[in-house]
Amino acid sequence: METYQLRNEAETISFGERIGAFLKPNDVIILDGDLGAGKTTLTKGIAKSLGIQRYVKSPTYTIVHEYRDGRIPLFHIDAYRLEEGGADDIGFDEYFDGNGVMVVEWPQYIEEYLPEEYLKIALDLNSDNTQRFLTVEPNGARYEKIEQAIEDEVNGR
């Protein structure tokens, strides 16, 4: 588990691009953090790395945004509105088996739909909101390799 310090939106997007470079179909990224921590900003970088040209925005009200114009489809889920239930109506199984990359915000509200293996990224802001800390936590052998590849690239190895 590694933690990275980022100073601004551009660095957050760039870090997302690093992550996206290592992703393959059916990979799952779990984003954990408070409102405004940078989850959607990080997703913009992942999308950019996947070759997605469309503007990426939070799917808070629609729950899922699908981006199919890149080298791999991206399914961006914001489960915040599912705190009270309703996840059964979304069809998450189709997304998790949809040969795309899944990025899930607020995963605690759909835990029963999540696969056993994924890459978790926790985002935290410092007290004056000037710096962001990302902690990368792999869950499974594939994601351990991704974490190591990201660490190697960040450290210039």
C-alpha positions in Angstrom: 0.0 0.0 0.0 1.5 3.3 -1.1 0.4 6.9 -0.5 1.1 9.7 -2.9 0.9 13.4 -2.4 -0.7 15.6 -5.2 -0.8 19.3 -5.2 -3.5 20.2 -7.7 -6.1 19.1 -10.2 -3.5 18.6 -13.0 -1.4 16.3 -10.8 -4.6 14.3 -9.9 -5.5 13.9 -13.6 -1.9 12.9 -14.4 -2.0 10.3 -11.7 -5.2 8.9 -13.1 -3.5 8.7 -16.5 -0.8 6.6 -14.9 -3.4 4.2 -13.5 -5.3 4.0 -16.8 -2.1 3.0 -18.7 -2.1 -0.3 -16.8 -5.8 -1.2 -17.0 -7.4 -4.0 -19.0 -11.0 -5.0 -19.7 -12.9 -6.0 -16.5 -10.5 -4.2 -14.2 -12.3 -2.5 -11.2 -11.1 0.7 -9.5 -12.8 1.6 -6.2 -12.6 5.2 -5.2 -13.0 6.1 -1.5 -13.1 9.7 -0.3 -15.3 12.5 0.9 -17.2 14.9 -1.3 -14.8 17.0 -3.2 -11.8 14.8 -2.5 -11.0 14.4 -6.2 -12.7 11.1 -7.2 -14.1 12.4 -10.5 -11.0 14.3 -11.2 -8.9 11.1 -10.9 -11.5 9.4 -13.2 -10.9 12.1 -15.8 -7.3 11.0 -15.9 -8.1 7.4 -16.2 -10.6 8.2 -19.1 -7.9 10.3 -20.8 -5.5 7.4 -20.7 -8.1 5.1 -22.1 -8.4 7.4 -25.1 -11.9 8.7 -24.1 -12.6 12.1 -25.8 -15.9 12.9 -24.1 -16.1 15.2 -21.1 -16.1 13.1 -17.9 -18.4 14.3 -15.1 -19.8 12.8 -12.0 -22.7 10.5 -12.5 -24.3 11.4 -9.2 -27.8 11.7 -10.5 -27.7 9.1 -13.3 -25.7 6.6 -11.2 -23.7 5.3 -14.2 -22.0 7.1 -17.1 -20.8 4.9 -20.0 -17.9 6.0 -22.1 -17.4 3.7 -25.1 -15.2 5.8 -27.4 -11.8 4.8 -26.0 -9.6 1.8 -26.4 -11.5 0.2 -23.5 -15.0 1.2 -22.4 -15.2 3.0 -19.1 -18.2 2.5 -16.8 -18.2 5.3 -14.1 -20.5 4.5 -11.2 -21.4 6.9 -8.4 -23.3 4.9 -5.9 -23.9 7.8 -3.5 -27.7 7.9 -4.3 -28.0 4.2 -3.6 -27.4 4.7 0.2 -31.1 3.9 0.8 -31.2 1.0 -1.7 -32.3 0.6 -5.3 -29.1 -1.0 -6.6 -31.0 -4.1 -7.7 -32.6 -2.1 -10.5 -29.3 -0.9 -12.1 -28.0 -4.2 -13.5 -24.4 -3.9 -12.1 -23.6 -7.5 -13.1 -23.8 -6.4 -16.8 -21.3 -3.6 -16.1 -18.9 -5.8 -14.1 -19.0 -8.4 -16.9 -19.1 -5.8 -19.7 -15.4 -6.0 -20.8 -14.8 -2.4 -19.7 -13.0 -0.7 -16.9 -15.2 0.0 -13.9 -14.6 3.0 -11.7 -16.8 3.0 -8.6 -17.4 6.0 -6.3 -19.1 5.4 -3.0 -18.5 1.6 -3.2 -19.9 1.0 0.4 -23.4 1.4 -1.0 -23.0 -1.5 -3.5 -20.6 -3.8 -1.7 -22.6 -6.9 -2.5 -22.1 -6.3 -6.2 -18.4 -5.7 -6.1 -15.9 -8.4 -7.2 -13.5 -10.0 -4.8 -10.5 -8.3 -6.5 -10.1 -4.6 -7.2 -7.7 -1.7 -6.8 -8.9 0.6 -4.1 -7.8 4.3 -4.1 -8.5 6.4 -1.0 -8.4 10.1 -1.5 -8.0 12.6 1.3 -7.6 16.3 1.4 -5.4 18.2 3.9 -7.1 20.6 6.3 -6.9 23.6 4.0 -7.8 21.7 0.8 -4.5 22.5 -0.9 -3.1 19.0 -1.2 -4.6 15.6 -1.9 -3.2 12.3 -0.6 -4.0 9.1 -2.6 -3.4 5.7 -1.0 -3.3 2.8 -3.4 -4.4 -0.5 -2.0 -4.5 -3.6 -4.1 -6.9 -6.4 -3.5 -5.7 -9.4 -5.5 -2.6 -10.4 -7.5 -3.5 -8.5 -10.7 -3.9 -5.3 -8.7 -0.7 -5.9 -6.7 1.1 -5.9 -10.1 -0.7 -2.6 -11.1 0.3 -1.0 -7.8 3.9 -2.0 -8.2 3.9 -0.7 -11.8 2.5 2.6 -10.7 5.1 2.8 -7.9 7.9 2.0 -10.3 6.8 4.6 -12.7 6.4 7.3 -10.1 9.8 6.5 -8.6 11.5 6.4 -12.1 12.4 2.7 -12.0 
